[in-house]
Amino acid sequence: MIWLLIFIDGDEVLTVQIEEADIKEHVKTWESSLIGYVLGVIPSINQLKNYAVKMWKVKPKQWELDF
């Protein structure tokens, strides 16, 4: 599979082609990632864990943090 990204910067148009072989080794890292956006007060990591445990029935020991 090939992805084509197009970036427009004013009058300049740049294209980038990404082939599956270029990103294959990184896919496993991002397969189970969760990206969120929070408005207002920033929650602590423990609050986020508690939310996941409550909403998705995950076990706290399943969390693997990589900061």
Backbone hydrogen bonds in HBPLUS format (Angstrom, degrees):
<---DONOR---> <-ACCEPTOR-->    atom                        ^
c    i                          cat <-CA-CA->   ^        H-A-AA   ^      H-
h    n   atom  resd res      DA  || num        DHA   H-A  angle D-A-AA Bond
n    s   type  num  typ     dist DA aas  dist angle  dist       angle   num
A0020-GLU N   A0001-MET O   3.09 MM  19  5.60 142.8  2.23 172.1 173.5     1
A0003-TRP N   A0018-ILE O   2.84 MM  15  5.12 167.5  1.86 154.8 157.8     2
A0018-ILE N   A0003-TRP O   2.82 MM  15  5.12 169.3  1.83 155.6 159.4     3
A0005-LEU N   A0016-VAL O   2.81 MM  11  5.11 169.0  1.82 159.1 161.2     4
A0016-VAL N   A0005-LEU O   2.85 MM  11  5.11 156.0  1.90 147.9 154.1     5
A0007-PHE N   A0014-LEU O   2.74 MM   7  5.05 171.2  1.75 158.8 162.0     6
A0014-LEU N   A0007-PHE O   2.78 MM   7  5.05 166.2  1.80 155.3 159.3     7
A0009-ASP N   A0012-GLU O   2.82 MM   3  5.15 171.1  1.82 161.1 163.9     8
A0012-GLU N   A0009-ASP O   3.00 MM   3  5.15 156.2  2.06 130.7 126.9     9
A0022-ASP N   A0019-GLU O   2.86 MM   3  5.37 138.8  2.03 113.1 124.8    10
A0023-ILE N   A0020-GLU O   3.15 MM   3  5.50 139.2  2.32 106.3 116.4    11
A0024-LYS N   A0020-GLU O   2.92 MM   4  5.73 124.5  2.23 152.7 168.1    12
A0026-HIS N   A0023-ILE O   2.87 MM   3  5.39 145.6  1.98 118.1 128.9    13
A0027-VAL N   A0023-ILE O   3.22 MM   4  6.40 129.4  2.50 152.8 166.1    14
A0027-VAL N   A0024-LYS O   3.38 MM   3  5.43 146.9  2.50 100.5 109.2    15
A0030-TRP N   A0027-VAL O   3.08 MM   3  5.38 122.8  2.42 104.9 118.4    16
A0031-GLU N   A0027-VAL O   2.97 MM   4  6.01 124.1  2.29 151.7 167.7    17
A0033-SER N   A0030-TRP O   3.27 MM   3  5.05 163.9  2.29 112.0 109.5    18
A0047-GLN N   A0044-SER O   3.13 MM   3  5.22 122.3  2.48  96.6 110.4    19
A0048-LEU N   A0044-SER O   3.15 MM   4  6.53 154.6  2.22 148.8 155.4    20
A0049-LYS N   A0045-ILE O   2.92 MM   4  6.19 155.5  1.98 146.9 153.8    21
A0050-ASN N   A0046-ASN O   2.90 MM   4  6.08 164.4  1.93 147.8 151.9    22
A0051-TYR N   A0047-GLN O   3.02 MM   4  6.20 152.9  2.09 143.0 150.1    23
A0052-ALA N   A0048-LEU O   3.03 MM   4  6.30 162.2  2.06 149.7 153.9    24
A0053-VAL N   A0049-LYS O   2.89 MM   4  6.16 161.9  1.93 157.9 162.9    25
A0054-LYS N   A0050-ASN O   2.98 MM   4  6.09 159.0  2.02 146.0 151.7    26
A0055-MET N   A0051-TYR O   2.80 MM   4  5.91 171.5  1.80 159.5 162.0    27
A0056-TRP N   A0052-ALA O   2.85 MM   4  5.35 157.0  1.90 139.2 147.0    28
A0062-GLN N   A0059-LYS O   2.85 MM   3  5.52 160.7  1.89 124.7 131.1    29
A0063-TRP N   A0060-PRO O   3.22 MM   3  5.73 165.2  2.24 113.9 118.4    30
